[in-house]
Structure formats: structure tokens, C-alpha cells
Amino acid sequence: YLVNVLQRLLEELDVEPYQAEIIADSTWEYIDADDSVRSTTGVEDSTYEAMKPSYLASNGWMADASELRAVYQVSGEIFQKLEPLVCALPSD
């Protein structure tokens, strides 16, 4: 459900539908507790490790909304559109 909500929000912000799907799925994969890709368009550690600089998915809740910038396909432009509409609640 939450992945679909994020995807629709991105589309309302004029992000192309396929890119919105990638970002929504990748956001879920970024915070889920494992390192297995379970969505059709999301990415996990292998993608982030191939980037320069390389890093790993957090596999946990985000402590700050700015962590969205680390999610695959979230550009500065997309983050600027999202930032006023999202927040992070870093506890279970």
C-alpha cells in the first residue's frame, strides 16, 4: 500500500510513471530488513555498491527525510519536490 501511495505522489509531482515506480520500489527495498530484491523494479545493495561513492541500503527506517536522496533514482530535483511533503519517523 505505502509503495503505491509514494508512486502516486511522485506521479502527481510530474515524475514519469516508470521512474516513479522505480523510486517507490527502491525506497521500500532501501528500508526493508533484508538485502533481497522482492519488487519488480527496486534495487538493493549490489546497485548501491556499484555507484561512486559506493554505499549500502540502510535496511532500516530513515532518521531524516533527506535520506531519500540516497535512494536509487531520487535526483536533487525530485527530492526538492518531495521534501515539503514527506517526513521521517525513525522509530518503530
Secondary structure, 3 states (H helix, E strand, C coil): CHHHHHHHHHHHCCCCHHHHHHHHHHHHHHHCCCCCCCCCCCCCHHHHHCCCCCCCCCCCCCCCHHHHHHCCCCCHHHHHHHHHHCCCCCCC
